[in-house]
C-alpha cells in the first residue's frame, strides 16, 4: 500500500500525525523529521524551499500517494511551489487566521508562530483577506522550538518565552490564540496556565488538517480500503536514538524503530 508522506523540521509535526492517525487509522504514514536542519523558523525561504523539494523527491522514491507538510513555516514558504512542481496531492498547514477572526468576540487575536511564517507572502495574504477589522498581535516565540526539540516542555525557559509572548496579548484584551507552529501544541498546558480564563479560545489547526487530508484522499480515490491496517514509519535526518525518545515522550509510543534518512542531492 502506498504511504502518505508527512514531514516537519523536527518533532512538531508529531502533533499533526496523532490527529492524522486518529482520523485515518487504516493509512500507512511515513513521518520524516528534518532534524538536521531544525529549526526552520530562522532559515531563509530559499533554504526551506530547497529542503522541501528534497524531501518531496525522497517521498516520491518511497511511492508516496500524498504529502502532508506538517510544518507551518515550510507550508508558508514552499507549498504553492511544490504543488506546481510535483504531480502529487499536498496538504499544508495554515496559521488559522480565518477561524480565529470568526471566533473572536473582542476582535483581538494573538498568533504564536515563527518568524518565517510571519514573513511569508502566504501569511500576509491570509491576514489581508480574513483579518480585516480584527486586531492581530504576533509573536515568533524565539527559542521555543529548540526547547521543545530538546524535550523540555515545562522548563523555566519555556515559561519565560511564553510569558513574554502572551503578556502583551493579554494586556491588549486578546480572547483568541492561534498555535501557528506545529511544535506549540506540545506546550499547550503552559499556554493555558498563563492565559487562564482571559482567553476563551486556543486554536490548534492540526485537527482541521487531518480532516482535510481525508477529503483530499477521498477526492483523488486514494483512501485505504477497509481491509488495510495502518502503520507509521519514522525517519530523521538527525540522530535516531534521541528521536526515538522524543516519540515516546510526545506520542506515548515506546520502543519505536527510527531510521536515518539519506538521499542523493540533499544539501
C-alpha positions as CSV (number, residue, x, y, z in Angstrom):
1,X,0.0,0.0,0.0
2,X,1.3,3.4,-0.9
3,X,2.1,5.6,2.1
4,X,1.3,9.2,3.0
5,X,4.5,11.3,3.5
6,X,4.4,13.6,6.5
7,X,7.3,16.0,7.3
8,X,8.3,18.7,9.7
9,X,11.6,20.4,10.7
10,X,11.5,18.2,13.8
11,X,9.1,16.7,16.3
12,X,6.4,19.4,15.9
13,X,4.6,17.6,13.2
14,X,4.0,14.7,15.5
15,X,1.2,16.9,16.9
16,X,-0.4,16.6,13.4
17,X,0.5,12.9,13.0
18,X,-1.5,12.0,16.1
19,X,-4.6,13.6,14.5
20,X,-3.9,12.0,11.1
21,X,-3.7,8.5,12.7
22,X,-6.9,9.1,14.6
23,X,-8.7,10.4,11.5
24,X,-7.3,7.9,9.0
25,X,-6.5,4.7,11.1
26,X,-6.1,2.5,8.0
27,X,-3.5,4.6,6.3
28,X,0.3,3.9,6.3
29,X,2.3,7.0,7.2
30,X,6.0,7.8,6.8
31,X,7.0,10.7,9.1
32,X,10.2,12.5,8.4
33,X,11.7,14.8,11.0
34,X,14.3,17.0,9.3
35,X,16.2,17.5,12.5
36,X,19.5,18.0,10.6
37,X,18.1,21.5,9.7
38,X,15.9,22.4,12.7
39,X,14.6,25.0,13.3
40,X,13.2,26.2,10.0
41,X,11.8,29.4,11.5
42,X,15.2,31.1,11.3
43,X,16.0,29.7,7.8
44,X,15.6,31.7,4.6
45,X,12.7,30.9,2.3
46,X,15.2,29.7,-0.3
47,X,16.7,27.2,2.1
48,X,13.2,25.9,3.2
49,X,12.1,25.5,-0.4
50,X,15.3,23.5,-1.1
51,X,14.8,21.3,1.9
52,X,11.1,20.8,1.0
53,X,11.9,19.9,-2.6
54,X,14.5,17.3,-1.5
55,X,12.0,15.8,1.0
56,X,9.3,15.6,-1.7
57,X,11.7,13.8,-4.0
58,X,12.5,11.4,-1.2
59,X,8.9,10.6,-0.6
60,X,8.3,10.1,-4.3
61,X,11.1,7.4,-4.2
62,X,9.0,5.7,-1.5
63,X,6.0,5.8,-3.8
64,X,4.0,8.2,-1.6
65,X,0.5,8.8,-2.7
66,X,0.1,12.1,-1.0
67,X,2.1,14.5,1.3
68,X,1.2,16.5,4.4
69,X,3.5,19.4,5.2
70,X,3.2,19.3,9.0
71,X,5.1,22.5,9.4
72,X,3.7,26.0,9.2
73,X,7.0,27.6,8.1
74,X,7.5,25.1,5.3
75,X,3.9,25.4,4.2
76,X,4.2,29.1,4.0
77,X,7.4,29.1,2.1
78,X,7.1,26.1,-0.2
79,X,3.6,24.7,-0.5
80,X,2.5,26.7,-3.6
81,X,5.7,25.9,-5.4
82,X,5.6,22.2,-4.6
83,X,2.1,21.9,-6.0
84,X,3.4,23.5,-9.2
85,X,6.4,21.2,-9.5
86,X,5.2,17.8,-8.4
87,X,2.2,15.7,-9.5
88,X,1.1,14.8,-6.0
89,X,-1.7,15.8,-3.7
90,X,-0.4,18.1,-1.0
91,X,-2.0,19.3,2.3
92,X,-0.3,22.1,4.2
93,X,-0.7,23.9,7.5
94,X,-2.4,27.3,7.7
95,X,-1.9,29.6,10.7
96,X,-5.7,29.6,11.3
97,X,-6.2,33.3,10.8
98,X,-9.7,32.7,9.3
99,X,-11.2,30.6,12.2
100,X,-9.6,33.0,14.7
101,X,-11.2,36.0,13.1
102,X,-14.5,34.2,13.0
103,X,-14.4,33.1,16.7
104,X,-13.0,36.2,18.5
105,X,-15.6,38.1,20.4
106,X,-13.3,41.0,21.3
107,X,-12.0,41.5,17.8
108,X,-8.4,40.9,19.1
109,X,-6.4,37.8,18.1
110,X,-3.0,36.6,19.1
111,X,-0.9,34.4,16.8
112,X,2.1,32.4,18.0
113,X,4.2,31.3,15.0
114,X,7.7,31.5,13.7
115,X,9.4,34.4,12.1
116,X,9.5,32.5,8.8
117,X,5.7,32.2,8.8
118,X,5.1,35.9,9.7
119,X,7.5,37.0,6.9
120,X,5.8,34.9,4.2
121,X,3.5,36.1,1.4
122,X,1.1,33.4,2.3
123,X,0.6,34.7,5.8
124,X,0.2,38.3,4.5
125,X,-2.5,37.2,2.1
126,X,-4.4,35.3,4.8
127,X,-4.4,38.3,7.2
128,X,-5.3,40.7,4.5
129,X,-8.2,38.5,3.4
130,X,-9.6,37.4,6.7
131,X,-8.4,39.8,9.4
132,X,-10.0,43.0,8.1
133,X,-11.3,44.9,11.1
134,X,-9.5,42.5,13.5
135,X,-6.5,43.5,15.6
136,X,-3.8,40.9,15.4
137,X,-0.9,40.5,17.9
138,X,2.0,38.4,16.7
139,X,5.0,36.8,18.4
140,X,7.6,34.5,17.0
141,X,8.4,32.9,20.3
142,X,12.2,32.9,19.6
143,X,13.9,29.9,21.3
144,X,10.7,27.9,21.9
145,X,11.2,25.3,19.1
146,X,14.7,24.3,20.3
147,X,13.3,23.8,23.9
148,X,10.6,21.6,22.6
149,X,13.0,19.7,20.3
150,X,15.1,19.0,23.5
151,X,12.1,17.6,25.3
152,X,12.0,20.5,27.8
153,X,8.2,21.1,27.6
154,X,7.9,22.7,31.1
155,X,11.3,24.3,31.6
156,X,11.8,27.8,33.0
157,X,12.9,28.9,29.5
158,X,9.6,27.7,28.0
159,X,7.6,29.6,30.7
160,X,9.7,32.7,30.2
161,X,9.3,32.7,26.4
162,X,5.6,32.2,26.5
163,X,5.1,34.7,29.3
164,X,6.9,37.3,27.3
165,X,4.9,36.5,24.2
166,X,1.5,36.3,25.9
167,X,1.6,39.1,28.4
168,X,1.2,41.9,25.8
169,X,-1.6,40.0,24.2
170,X,-3.5,39.6,27.5
171,X,-2.9,43.2,28.3
172,X,-4.5,44.2,24.9
173,X,-7.6,42.1,25.6
174,X,-6.9,39.2,23.1
175,X,-9.5,36.5,23.6
176,X,-8.4,34.0,20.9
177,X,-4.9,32.5,20.5
178,X,-3.6,30.6,17.4
179,X,-0.9,28.0,17.8
180,X,0.7,28.8,14.4
181,X,3.6,26.3,14.7
182,X,3.1,22.6,14.9
183,X,5.6,22.4,17.8
184,X,3.5,24.6,20.0
185,X,0.6,22.2,20.9
186,X,3.2,20.3,23.0
187,X,3.4,23.3,25.4
188,X,-0.3,23.9,25.4
189,X,-0.5,23.3,29.2
190,X,1.9,26.1,29.8
191,X,0.0,28.4,27.5
192,X,-3.3,27.6,29.3
193,X,-1.6,28.2,32.7
194,X,-0.5,31.6,31.6
195,X,-3.7,32.8,29.9
196,X,-6.2,31.3,32.4
197,X,-9.8,32.3,31.8
198,X,-8.8,35.5,30.0
199,X,-8.6,33.6,26.6
200,X,-11.7,31.8,25.6
201,X,-10.3,30.0,22.5
202,X,-7.0,28.4,21.7
203,X,-6.8,27.1,18.1
204,X,-4.7,24.2,17.1
205,X,-5.0,23.8,13.3
206,X,-3.9,20.1,13.3
207,X,-7.4,18.5,13.6
208,X,-8.6,20.5,10.6
209,X,-5.6,19.5,8.6
210,X,-6.2,15.8,9.4
211,X,-9.8,16.2,8.2
212,X,-8.7,18.0,5.0
213,X,-6.2,15.2,4.3
214,X,-9.1,12.7,4.4
215,X,-11.1,14.9,2.0
216,X,-8.1,15.1,-0.4
217,X,-7.6,11.4,-0.4
218,X,-11.2,10.8,-1.0
219,X,-11.4,13.2,-3.9
220,X,-8.4,11.6,-5.5
221,X,-9.6,8.0,-4.9
222,X,-6.6,7.3,-2.6
223,X,-8.3,6.3,0.6
224,X,-7.1,3.0,2.1
225,X,-9.8,0.3,2.0
226,X,-11.3,-1.4,5.0
227,X,-9.0,-4.5,4.7
228,X,-5.8,-2.5,5.2
229,X,-4.0,-1.9,8.5
230,X,-2.5,1.4,9.4
231,X,1.2,1.9,10.4
232,X,3.8,4.6,10.9
233,X,7.4,4.6,9.8
234,X,9.7,7.1,11.5
235,X,12.7,8.7,9.9
236,X,15.1,11.6,10.8
237,X,17.9,13.5,9.2
238,X,19.4,13.8,12.7
239,X,20.4,11.2,15.4
240,X,18.0,8.3,15.6
241,X,18.2,7.4,19.3
242,X,17.2,10.8,20.8
243,X,14.4,11.0,18.2
244,X,13.0,7.6,19.4
245,X,12.9,9.0,23.0
246,X,11.1,12.1,21.7
247,X,8.4,10.0,20.0
248,X,7.9,8.1,23.2
249,X,7.6,11.3,25.2
250,X,5.3,13.1,22.8
251,X,3.2,10.3,21.4
252,X,3.5,7.6,24.1
253,X,4.9,5.1,21.7
254,X,7.6,3.1,23.4
255,X,10.5,1.3,21.6
256,X,9.8,2.8,18.2
257,X,12.2,1.9,15.4
258,X,13.7,5.0,13.8
259,X,15.6,5.2,10.6
260,X,18.1,7.7,9.4
261,X,17.1,9.3,6.1
262,X,19.7,9.8,3.4
263,X,19.1,10.7,-0.2
264,X,21.0,11.9,-3.2
265,X,21.2,15.6,-3.8
266,X,20.0,16.6,-0.4
267,X,22.1,19.6,0.9
